[in-house]
């Protein structure tokens, strides 16, 4: 089998419309994401390794081989998963480029895990320390969830480095699960899906059919009431109320639901069961049409970190967990491989350039767990001494969390990002995400140059090519109108979701794709009550927000409205909190609410008519907010409907 250095590597390629090109084939060479990958290695990974020692996640495993093994468990009972995600992230980074320091870190961590592992392969620091019984409380124990992340770390390390140390530990754990659960020996499953996609990937890496069969079994039992309710969470929270093949929308805990769907698509890709793909597509359509924020955030409720009802999308109370958007990216990627359809690449782009990009400080050492679309007051800053915040949503990004699922998840996503850029099929190569990069496959080598999304010009130079004709396909984003292109300075027609250019290529051929990205105003579906009669500013793939630090003194962002129909003006900033950016200057009104000072409501025919003062509002890319201290922020702004000065 052809070696593939990436998170998803289908074996049954007859069911993939396009096939992935891994980190060994696609190299990010610069730009926003290239800088982030370098800081991911230099800053974020060492930062996270230090915190995993400080918060006890590594020590929980280390103590299992000492006389102190039954001491109090530090952190959450599923903290092992943070260690395994960290291992996976480092492994993908080693797949980009070798590093003796990171290799030593992997060796040390996997040594701890291997020594903690039981003779039959079971490993879980909480259970082994005597705080619970093996497989006794699967609804909440996260035992299979943690083992799933260990499996993914083992696969990543094998693919990234060619070495077997982590994979050997992971296979022993997986074999333990197969012995205890396989062939319907148990009828239940884990309350937190994850192991399903991990088992499929382990099957892909090893060829062992038992892993795939167990993954299918765990998908099949979901939705049949096999999990005992925990606390006030019901079967819907656990995706255990409706069988997978019958479900029509994403429900319950957002990360769990989307991880489950990743496993569902993976099982489809290897087995060909159409009902699984049909269910995943139904749920994805419902997700994107009724439960996804403009920023790519998913999961509207703090209670249960869960999806709400369709169009239940509060802006200030949104949970928008970073891990949930990462899960949505993972699902969209699998569906892109299955179908080759642009909509999935568009969804990945929206999520990456907005919510995911906002998840981490520009210094790359602080993180958001939940991601609001509006902040009405400037909340206190996160602690600067490294203490995890007590509040769920402080005013700035904390350096770590007691529940530390997001930082390692961010690390592994950034490290493996090259794997989401391009694909291939028998006809040629497809480029889905635009960033400075090189793409190599077979005798073909492409060099992609772009400042995207600062501007919409993408240049693809054919550096090497076979003599036979083949097709280069470039995505035309759904937001774009009026794209143009040339090949060797000669115009070519742009039509459809992808610009598909089939020809006898020669070394030195140059394709230039221009994607106009004027500032635009975006409205939401009218069923989203929270932002009806409001607009957001977008430019290309970037969602904008108003942040209080950019506005004139005295401007209350809770009282501003935007004058629709007046021009928006672009201004380029070479250094906006450490990144080049295009900001938007918008005409607005500071609404005068004084007439409402002593009343909270009034009849429709007697309510005070609003008036206001003209103001210039500055909007910045959403992903850069909260890097300059606590602030007020909003993405959607009401449209000015009132009376006022004649120049409005």
C-alpha positions as CSV (number, residue, x, y, z in Angstrom):
1,X,0.0,0.0,0.0
2,X,1.2,3.5,-0.8
3,X,2.5,5.3,2.3
4,X,0.4,8.2,3.4
5,X,1.4,10.6,6.1
6,X,-1.9,12.0,7.3
7,X,-4.8,11.5,9.6
8,X,-7.2,9.8,7.2
9,X,-5.9,7.1,4.7
10,X,-8.8,5.0,3.2
11,X,-7.9,1.6,2.0
12,X,-11.0,1.0,-0.2
13,X,-10.2,3.8,-2.6
14,X,-13.0,2.8,-5.0
15,X,-15.3,4.7,-2.6
16,X,-13.3,7.9,-2.5
17,X,-14.0,10.5,-5.1
18,X,-10.6,12.0,-4.3
19,X,-7.7,10.6,-2.3
20,X,-5.6,12.5,0.3
21,X,-2.1,13.8,-0.2
22,X,-0.3,13.7,3.0
23,X,2.3,15.8,4.9
24,X,5.1,14.2,2.8
25,X,3.4,15.4,-0.4
26,X,2.2,18.9,0.7
27,X,4.5,21.3,2.4
28,X,3.2,24.6,3.8
29,X,6.0,27.1,3.0
30,X,4.9,30.4,4.5
31,X,2.1,32.8,5.1
32,X,-0.3,32.8,8.1
33,X,-0.4,29.0,8.4
34,X,3.3,28.5,7.8
35,X,4.1,31.0,10.6
36,X,1.7,29.2,12.8
37,X,3.2,25.8,12.1
38,X,6.7,27.1,13.0
39,X,5.4,28.6,16.3
40,X,3.4,25.4,16.9
41,X,6.7,23.6,17.1
42,X,8.8,26.3,18.8
43,X,6.2,27.7,21.3
44,X,3.0,25.7,21.6
45,X,4.3,22.2,21.9
46,X,6.9,23.0,24.6
47,X,4.3,25.1,26.4
48,X,1.8,22.2,26.4
49,X,4.4,19.6,27.4
50,X,5.2,21.7,30.4
51,X,1.6,22.0,31.3
52,X,0.9,18.3,31.0
53,X,3.5,17.7,33.7
54,X,2.3,20.6,35.8
55,X,-1.4,19.6,35.7
56,X,-0.6,15.9,36.5
57,X,-1.7,14.3,33.3
58,X,1.6,12.6,32.7
59,X,2.2,11.9,36.4
60,X,-1.2,10.1,36.7
61,X,0.2,7.5,34.3
62,X,3.7,7.6,35.8
63,X,2.5,6.8,39.3
64,X,0.9,3.5,38.2
65,X,4.4,1.9,38.4
66,X,5.2,3.3,41.9
67,X,4.0,2.6,45.4
68,X,2.0,5.8,45.1
69,X,-0.3,4.4,42.4
70,X,-3.5,4.8,44.4
71,X,-2.9,8.5,45.3
72,X,-5.6,11.0,44.3
73,X,-6.0,11.4,40.6
74,X,-5.1,14.9,39.4
75,X,-7.4,16.6,36.9
76,X,-10.3,15.0,35.1
77,X,-10.6,11.2,34.9
78,X,-10.1,11.4,31.1
79,X,-6.8,13.3,31.3
80,X,-4.9,10.5,29.7
81,X,-6.4,11.6,26.4
82,X,-4.6,14.9,26.6
83,X,-1.3,13.0,26.7
84,X,-2.2,10.9,23.7
85,X,-3.4,13.9,21.7
86,X,-0.1,15.6,22.5
87,X,1.7,12.5,21.2
88,X,-0.3,12.6,18.0
89,X,0.4,16.3,17.5
90,X,4.2,15.8,17.9
91,X,4.1,12.8,15.6
92,X,2.5,14.8,12.8
93,X,5.0,17.6,13.4
94,X,7.8,15.1,13.0
95,X,6.1,14.0,9.8
96,X,6.7,17.6,8.5
97,X,10.4,17.7,9.6
98,X,12.6,15.7,12.0
99,X,13.5,17.1,15.4
100,X,15.7,15.3,18.0
101,X,14.1,17.3,20.8
102,X,10.6,16.2,19.8
103,X,11.6,12.7,19.2
104,X,13.0,12.6,22.7
105,X,9.8,13.9,24.0
106,X,7.8,11.2,22.3
107,X,10.2,8.5,23.6
108,X,9.8,9.8,27.1
109,X,6.0,10.0,27.0
110,X,5.5,6.6,25.3
111,X,7.8,5.1,27.9
112,X,5.5,6.3,30.6
113,X,2.5,4.9,28.9
114,X,4.1,1.5,28.1
115,X,5.2,1.0,31.7
116,X,1.7,1.9,32.9
117,X,0.0,-0.5,30.5
118,X,-1.4,-3.8,32.0
119,X,-0.2,-7.1,30.6
120,X,-3.4,-7.6,28.6
121,X,-3.0,-4.1,27.0
122,X,-5.5,-2.2,29.1
123,X,-4.4,1.3,30.1
124,X,-6.3,4.0,32.0
125,X,-4.7,5.9,34.9
126,X,-8.0,6.6,36.6
127,X,-9.3,3.0,36.6
128,X,-5.9,1.4,37.3
129,X,-5.4,3.6,40.3
130,X,-8.6,2.1,41.8
131,X,-11.0,5.0,41.3
132,X,-13.3,3.0,39.1
133,X,-13.8,-0.5,37.7
134,X,-12.8,-1.5,34.2
135,X,-15.7,-0.9,31.7
136,X,-18.1,-0.5,34.6
137,X,-19.3,3.0,33.9
138,X,-18.9,3.4,30.1
139,X,-21.4,6.2,29.8
140,X,-19.1,8.6,31.6
141,X,-15.7,6.8,32.0
142,X,-14.2,7.8,28.6
143,X,-12.1,4.6,28.7
144,X,-12.6,3.8,25.0
145,X,-12.3,7.5,24.2
146,X,-8.9,7.6,25.8
147,X,-7.8,4.4,24.0
148,X,-9.0,5.8,20.8
149,X,-6.7,8.8,21.1
150,X,-3.8,6.5,22.0
151,X,-4.5,4.5,18.8
152,X,-4.5,7.7,16.7
153,X,-1.2,8.7,18.3
154,X,0.2,5.3,17.4
155,X,-0.9,5.6,13.8
156,X,0.3,9.2,13.5
157,X,3.8,8.2,14.9
158,X,4.1,5.3,12.5
159,X,3.1,7.4,9.5
160,X,5.1,10.4,10.5
161,X,8.3,8.7,11.5
162,X,8.1,5.1,10.3
163,X,8.7,3.9,13.9
164,X,6.6,1.3,15.8
165,X,7.0,2.2,19.5
166,X,3.8,4.1,20.0
167,X,1.8,1.9,17.6
168,X,2.9,-1.2,19.5
169,X,1.4,0.2,22.7
170,X,-1.7,1.3,20.9
171,X,-2.2,-2.1,19.3
172,X,-2.0,-3.9,22.6
173,X,-4.7,-1.6,23.9
174,X,-6.8,-2.1,20.8
175,X,-6.5,-5.8,21.0
176,X,-7.7,-5.7,24.6
177,X,-10.8,-3.8,23.5
178,X,-11.4,-6.3,20.7
179,X,-11.1,-9.2,23.1
180,X,-13.6,-7.7,25.6
181,X,-16.1,-6.1,23.1
182,X,-15.6,-7.8,19.7
183,X,-18.2,-10.2,18.2
184,X,-20.9,-8.7,20.4
185,X,-19.3,-9.9,23.7
186,X,-20.5,-6.6,25.1
187,X,-23.6,-4.8,23.8
188,X,-22.7,-1.3,25.0
189,X,-20.2,1.4,24.0
190,X,-18.4,4.5,25.3
191,X,-20.4,7.6,26.2
192,X,-17.9,9.7,24.2
193,X,-17.4,8.5,20.6
194,X,-13.9,8.6,19.3
195,X,-12.6,5.1,19.3
196,X,-14.7,4.2,16.2
197,X,-12.6,6.3,13.8
198,X,-9.4,5.3,15.6
199,X,-10.2,1.6,15.1
200,X,-10.9,2.2,11.4
201,X,-7.6,4.0,11.0
202,X,-5.8,1.2,12.8
203,X,-7.3,-1.2,10.4
204,X,-6.1,0.9,7.5
205,X,-2.6,1.0,9.0
206,X,-2.3,-2.7,9.9
207,X,-4.8,-4.5,7.6
208,X,-6.3,-6.2,10.6
209,X,-10.0,-6.7,9.9
210,X,-11.0,-7.1,13.6
211,X,-10.5,-3.4,14.2
212,X,-12.9,-2.5,11.4
213,X,-15.5,-5.0,12.5
214,X,-15.4,-3.6,16.1
215,X,-15.7,-0.1,14.8
216,X,-18.9,-1.1,12.9
217,X,-20.2,-2.9,15.9
218,X,-19.8,0.3,18.1
219,X,-21.6,2.4,15.4
220,X,-24.4,-0.2,15.2
221,X,-25.2,-0.2,18.9
222,X,-25.3,3.6,19.2
223,X,-28.8,4.9,19.5
224,X,-30.4,1.8,21.0
225,X,-30.4,3.0,24.6
226,X,-27.3,1.0,25.7
227,X,-25.9,3.8,27.9
228,X,-27.2,4.6,31.3
229,X,-28.2,8.3,31.7
230,X,-25.6,10.2,33.8
231,X,-26.7,13.1,36.0
232,X,-29.2,15.2,34.1
233,X,-27.9,14.1,30.7
234,X,-30.2,11.8,28.7
235,X,-29.8,9.5,25.8
236,X,-29.9,12.3,23.3
237,X,-26.8,13.9,24.9
238,X,-24.9,10.6,24.3
239,X,-26.3,10.2,20.7
240,X,-28.0,7.1,22.1
241,X,-31.7,7.9,21.4
242,X,-31.8,7.3,17.7
243,X,-29.9,4.6,15.7
244,X,-27.2,6.1,13.5
245,X,-28.8,5.2,10.2
246,X,-32.1,6.8,11.2
247,X,-30.8,10.1,12.6
248,X,-31.6,13.3,10.6
249,X,-29.7,16.0,12.5
250,X,-26.8,16.4,14.9
251,X,-27.9,16.2,18.6
252,X,-26.5,16.3,22.1
253,X,-22.9,17.0,23.0
254,X,-21.4,18.6,19.9
255,X,-17.9,17.0,20.0
256,X,-19.3,13.6,20.6
257,X,-21.9,13.8,17.8
258,X,-19.3,14.9,15.3
259,X,-16.6,12.4,16.3
260,X,-19.3,9.7,15.9
261,X,-20.0,10.9,12.4
262,X,-16.3,10.8,11.5
263,X,-16.4,7.2,12.5
264,X,-19.6,6.6,10.5
265,X,-18.0,8.0,7.4
266,X,-14.8,6.0,7.9
267,X,-16.8,2.8,8.3
268,X,-18.7,3.6,5.1
269,X,-15.5,4.2,3.2
270,X,-14.2,0.8,4.1
271,X,-17.5,-1.2,3.9
272,X,-19.5,0.6,1.3
273,X,-22.7,0.7,3.3
274,X,-24.6,3.5,1.6
275,X,-27.0,4.0,4.6
276,X,-24.1,5.2,6.7
277,X,-23.0,7.8,4.2
278,X,-26.6,8.9,3.6
279,X,-27.1,9.5,7.3
280,X,-23.8,11.4,7.6
281,X,-24.8,13.7,4.7
282,X,-28.2,14.3,6.2
283,X,-26.7,15.3,9.5
284,X,-24.0,17.4,7.9
285,X,-26.6,19.3,5.9
286,X,-28.7,20.0,9.0
287,X,-25.5,21.0,10.9
288,X,-24.4,23.6,8.3
289,X,-27.9,24.9,7.5
290,X,-29.3,25.2,10.9
291,X,-26.6,24.9,13.6
292,X,-23.4,26.5,12.4
293,X,-22.4,30.0,13.3
294,X,-20.9,32.4,10.7
295,X,-17.5,31.9,12.3
296,X,-17.7,28.1,11.9
297,X,-18.6,27.6,15.6
298,X,-20.9,24.7,16.5
299,X,-22.6,23.8,19.7
300,X,-24.7,26.7,21.0
301,X,-25.4,25.6,24.6
302,X,-23.1,25.8,27.7
303,X,-25.3,23.2,29.2
304,X,-23.9,19.9,28.0
305,X,-21.6,21.6,25.5
306,X,-24.4,20.7,23.2
307,X,-26.2,21.6,20.0
308,X,-29.5,23.4,20.5
309,X,-32.6,23.3,18.4
310,X,-32.4,24.4,14.7
311,X,-31.5,28.1,14.5
312,X,-31.0,28.4,18.2
313,X,-27.9,30.5,17.9
314,X,-27.4,33.1,20.6
315,X,-24.4,35.3,19.9
316,X,-23.2,36.1,23.5
317,X,-24.2,32.8,25.1
318,X,-22.8,30.6,22.4
319,X,-20.5,27.8,23.7
320,X,-18.7,27.2,20.4
321,X,-16.1,24.8,21.8
322,X,-12.9,24.8,19.8
323,X,-12.8,21.0,19.8
324,X,-16.3,21.0,18.2
325,X,-15.1,23.1,15.3
326,X,-12.1,20.8,14.9
327,X,-14.4,17.8,14.8
328,X,-16.5,19.6,12.1
329,X,-13.4,20.0,10.1
330,X,-12.5,16.4,10.5
331,X,-16.0,15.3,9.4
332,X,-16.0,17.7,6.4
333,X,-12.7,16.3,5.3
334,X,-14.0,12.8,5.3
335,X,-17.1,13.8,3.3
336,X,-14.9,15.7,0.8
337,X,-12.9,12.5,0.3
338,X,-16.1,10.5,-0.2
339,X,-17.8,12.9,-2.6
340,X,-15.2,15.4,-4.0
341,X,-17.8,18.2,-3.5
342,X,-16.7,21.8,-3.0
343,X,-19.2,22.5,-0.1
344,X,-17.1,20.4,2.3
345,X,-13.9,22.3,1.4
346,X,-15.8,25.6,1.8
347,X,-16.9,24.5,5.3
348,X,-13.3,23.6,6.2
349,X,-12.1,27.0,5.0
350,X,-14.7,28.9,7.0
351,X,-13.9,26.9,10.2
352,X,-10.1,27.2,9.8
353,X,-9.9,30.9,9.0
354,X,-12.3,32.1,11.6
355,X,-13.1,30.1,14.7
356,X,-10.1,27.8,14.6
357,X,-7.8,30.7,13.9
358,X,-9.3,32.6,16.8
359,X,-8.8,29.7,19.2
360,X,-5.2,30.6,19.9
361,X,-3.4,33.9,20.8
362,X,-1.1,35.4,18.2
363,X,1.8,34.4,20.6
364,X,0.5,30.8,20.3
365,X,0.7,30.1,24.0
366,X,-2.9,30.8,25.1
367,X,-6.2,29.4,24.0
368,X,-10.0,29.8,24.0
369,X,-12.1,26.8,25.0
370,X,-15.4,28.4,24.1
371,X,-15.7,31.1,21.5
372,X,-18.4,33.8,21.7
373,X,-19.7,35.8,18.7
374,X,-20.5,38.7,21.0
375,X,-19.0,40.0,24.3
376,X,-21.3,42.6,25.9
377,X,-18.8,43.6,28.6
378,X,-15.1,43.4,29.0
379,X,-14.6,40.4,31.3
380,X,-11.6,40.1,33.5
381,X,-8.5,38.9,31.8
382,X,-7.4,35.3,32.2
383,X,-4.8,34.8,35.0
384,X,-1.3,35.6,33.9
385,X,0.4,33.4,36.4
386,X,-0.5,30.2,34.5
387,X,-3.4,29.3,36.9
388,X,-6.3,27.9,34.9
389,X,-9.2,30.3,35.1
390,X,-12.3,29.5,37.2
391,X,-14.6,31.2,34.8
392,X,-15.7,29.3,31.6
393,X,-15.1,32.4,29.4
394,X,-12.6,35.0,30.7
395,X,-11.9,38.2,28.8
396,X,-8.7,36.9,27.2
397,X,-7.3,33.5,26.3
398,X,-6.0,31.4,29.3
399,X,-2.6,29.6,29.1
400,X,-4.2,26.3,30.0
401,X,-7.4,24.7,31.3
402,X,-8.3,22.2,34.0
403,X,-10.2,20.4,31.2
404,X,-7.3,20.7,28.7
405,X,-8.9,19.0,25.6
406,X,-8.5,22.0,23.3
407,X,-4.8,22.9,23.3
408,X,-3.6,19.4,22.3
409,X,-6.4,19.3,19.7
410,X,-5.2,22.6,18.3
411,X,-1.6,21.3,18.2
412,X,-2.4,18.2,16.3
413,X,-4.6,20.1,13.8
414,X,-2.0,22.7,13.0
415,X,0.7,20.1,12.7
416,X,-1.3,18.0,10.3
417,X,-2.8,20.9,8.3
418,X,-0.8,20.1,5.1
419,X,-2.9,17.0,4.9
420,X,-6.1,19.1,4.3
421,X,-4.8,21.1,1.4
422,X,-4.8,18.9,-1.7
423,X,-6.1,15.6,-3.1
424,X,-5.6,13.5,-6.1
425,X,-7.6,11.1,-8.3
426,X,-6.9,9.2,-11.5
427,X,-7.5,12.3,-13.5
428,X,-5.1,14.7,-11.6
429,X,-4.6,16.9,-8.6
430,X,-7.2,19.1,-6.8
431,X,-6.2,22.0,-4.6
432,X,-8.9,22.8,-1.9
433,X,-7.2,25.3,0.4
434,X,-5.1,28.2,-0.7
435,X,-1.8,28.9,1.2
436,X,1.8,29.0,0.2
437,X,2.8,25.4,-0.4
438,X,4.4,22.8,-2.6
439,X,2.5,19.8,-3.8
440,X,4.3,16.7,-5.0
441,X,2.9,13.5,-6.4
442,X,4.5,11.1,-8.7
443,X,6.3,13.1,-11.4
444,X,4.2,16.2,-10.7
445,X,5.4,19.1,-8.6
446,X,3.4,22.3,-8.1
447,X,4.4,25.5,-6.3
448,X,1.6,27.5,-4.9
449,X,2.2,31.2,-4.2
450,X,-0.3,33.4,-2.6
451,X,-1.0,36.1,0.1
452,X,-4.5,34.7,0.6
453,X,-6.6,35.8,2.3
454,X,-5.0,39.3,2.3
455,X,-5.8,39.2,-1.4
456,X,-7.4,36.7,-3.7
457,X,-4.6,36.0,-6.2
458,X,-3.4,32.4,-6.3
459,X,-0.4,31.4,-8.5
460,X,0.3,27.8,-9.3
461,X,3.5,27.1,-11.1
462,X,4.1,23.7,-12.6
463,X,7.6,22.8,-11.6
464,X,7.6,19.3,-12.9
465,X,5.1,17.2,-14.8
466,X,4.7,13.9,-16.6
467,X,4.4,13.9,-20.4
468,X,0.8,12.7,-20.4
469,X,-2.1,15.1,-20.0
470,X,-3.7,15.5,-16.6
471,X,-6.2,17.8,-14.8
472,X,-5.4,20.5,-12.3
473,X,-8.5,21.5,-10.4
474,X,-8.7,24.7,-8.2
475,X,-11.6,25.4,-5.9
476,X,-13.8,28.4,-6.6
477,X,-15.0,29.3,-3.1
478,X,-18.8,29.5,-2.7
479,X,-18.5,33.1,-1.4
480,X,-16.6,34.3,-4.6
481,X,-18.3,36.1,-7.5
482,X,-16.5,36.9,-10.7
483,X,-13.4,34.7,-10.5
484,X,-11.0,34.9,-13.4
485,X,-8.0,32.9,-14.4
486,X,-5.1,32.7,-16.9
487,X,-2.7,30.0,-18.1
488,X,0.6,31.4,-19.2
489,X,-1.1,34.8,-19.3
490,X,-3.9,33.5,-21.6
491,X,-7.5,33.9,-20.2
492,X,-9.4,30.7,-19.5
493,X,-13.1,30.3,-18.7
494,X,-14.0,29.8,-15.0
495,X,-17.1,27.8,-14.5
496,X,-18.4,25.4,-11.8
497,X,-17.2,24.7,-8.3
498,X,-13.7,23.9,-9.4
499,X,-11.6,25.4,-12.2
500,X,-10.7,22.2,-14.0
501,X,-7.8,22.5,-16.4
502,X,-6.9,19.5,-18.4
503,X,-3.9,19.8,-20.7
504,X,-0.4,18.6,-21.6
505,X,1.4,20.5,-19.0
506,X,5.0,21.6,-19.3
507,X,7.5,22.7,-16.6
508,X,7.2,26.4,-16.2
509,X,3.5,26.7,-16.9
510,X,1.8,29.2,-14.7
511,X,-1.8,29.3,-13.7
512,X,-3.1,32.5,-12.0
513,X,-6.5,32.4,-10.3
514,X,-8.0,35.7,-9.1
515,X,-10.7,35.5,-6.6
516,X,-12.3,39.0,-6.0
517,X,-12.9,39.6,-2.3
518,X,-14.6,42.9,-1.8
519,X,-16.0,43.6,1.6
520,X,-19.6,42.4,1.8
521,X,-22.5,42.4,4.3
522,X,-23.9,39.1,5.3
523,X,-27.3,38.3,6.8
524,X,-28.4,35.2,8.6
525,X,-31.4,32.9,8.0
526,X,-34.5,34.8,9.2
527,X,-35.2,32.0,11.7
528,X,-32.1,33.0,13.7
529,X,-33.9,35.4,16.1
530,X,-30.7,36.6,17.7
531,X,-29.4,38.4,14.6
532,X,-32.6,39.2,12.7
533,X,-32.2,42.7,11.1
534,X,-28.5,42.6,11.7
535,X,-25.5,42.2,9.4
536,X,-22.0,40.9,9.6
537,X,-19.0,42.0,7.6
538,X,-17.0,39.5,5.6
539,X,-14.2,39.6,3.1
540,X,-13.2,36.5,1.2
541,X,-13.2,33.7,3.8
542,X,-12.7,36.1,6.7
543,X,-15.5,37.0,9.2
544,X,-15.0,40.4,10.8
545,X,-15.9,41.8,14.2
546,X,-16.1,45.1,16.0
547,X,-13.8,45.2,19.0
548,X,-14.0,48.1,21.4
549,X,-10.2,48.8,21.4
550,X,-10.5,49.9,17.7
551,X,-13.3,52.4,18.1
552,X,-13.3,56.1,19.0
553,X,-13.4,56.9,22.7
554,X,-16.9,56.7,24.2
555,X,-18.3,54.3,21.6
556,X,-20.5,51.7,23.3
557,X,-20.6,48.7,20.9
558,X,-23.9,47.6,22.5
559,X,-25.5,50.7,21.0
560,X,-24.0,50.9,17.5
561,X,-25.8,50.2,14.3
562,X,-24.5,50.0,10.8
563,X,-25.8,52.1,7.9
564,X,-26.5,49.7,5.1
565,X,-26.1,51.0,1.5
566,X,-23.1,53.1,2.3
567,X,-19.6,52.0,1.1
568,X,-17.3,49.9,3.2
569,X,-13.6,50.9,3.0
570,X,-10.6,48.6,3.2
571,X,-7.4,49.6,5.0
572,X,-4.3,47.4,5.0
573,X,-2.5,47.2,8.3
574,X,1.1,45.8,8.1
575,X,1.0,44.8,11.8
576,X,-2.3,44.3,13.5
577,X,-1.4,42.6,16.8
578,X,1.4,40.7,15.1
579,X,-0.2,39.8,11.8
580,X,-0.8,41.7,8.6
581,X,-4.5,42.3,8.1
582,X,-7.1,44.1,6.1
583,X,-9.5,46.0,8.3
584,X,-12.9,47.4,7.3
585,X,-14.1,50.9,7.9
586,X,-17.9,51.0,8.1
587,X,-20.4,53.9,8.4
588,X,-22.4,53.6,11.6
589,X,-24.6,55.3,14.1
590,X,-24.2,55.5,17.9
591,X,-27.8,55.0,18.9
592,X,-29.3,57.4,21.5
593,X,-31.1,55.2,24.1
594,X,-31.8,58.0,26.6
595,X,-35.5,58.0,26.0
596,X,-35.5,54.4,27.3
597,X,-33.6,55.2,30.5
598,X,-36.5,54.5,32.8
599,X,-38.5,51.9,30.8
600,X,-37.6,48.5,29.5
601,X,-40.4,48.2,27.0
602,X,-43.2,50.2,25.4
603,X,-46.1,49.6,23.1
604,X,-45.4,49.4,19.4
605,X,-47.2,52.6,18.5
606,X,-45.7,54.6,21.5
607,X,-42.1,53.4,21.7
608,X,-39.4,56.1,21.5
609,X,-38.1,56.6,17.9
610,X,-34.4,56.1,17.9
611,X,-32.0,58.8,16.9
612,X,-28.2,58.7,16.8
613,X,-24.8,60.2,16.0
614,X,-22.8,59.2,13.0
615,X,-19.6,57.2,13.8
616,X,-16.9,55.5,11.8
617,X,-16.7,51.8,12.9
618,X,-13.5,49.8,12.5
619,X,-13.9,46.0,12.0
620,X,-11.0,43.6,12.3
621,X,-10.7,39.9,11.4
622,X,-12.6,38.0,14.1
623,X,-9.6,35.6,14.6
624,X,-7.5,38.5,15.9
625,X,-9.8,39.7,18.7
626,X,-8.9,39.5,22.4
627,X,-5.2,39.8,21.8
628,X,-5.0,43.3,23.3
629,X,-6.6,42.8,26.6
630,X,-10.3,42.4,27.7
631,X,-12.7,44.1,25.3
632,X,-16.3,44.3,24.1
633,X,-16.8,42.6,20.8
634,X,-19.6,41.7,18.3
635,X,-19.8,40.1,14.9
636,X,-23.4,41.0,13.9
637,X,-24.5,44.6,14.1
638,X,-28.1,45.8,13.8
639,X,-29.0,47.8,10.6
640,X,-29.8,51.4,11.3
641,X,-33.6,51.9,11.0
642,X,-34.1,55.1,12.9
643,X,-34.3,58.8,12.1
644,X,-31.4,61.2,12.6
645,X,-29.0,63.6,11.1
646,X,-29.6,64.2,7.4
647,X,-26.2,62.9,6.4
648,X,-27.0,59.4,7.6
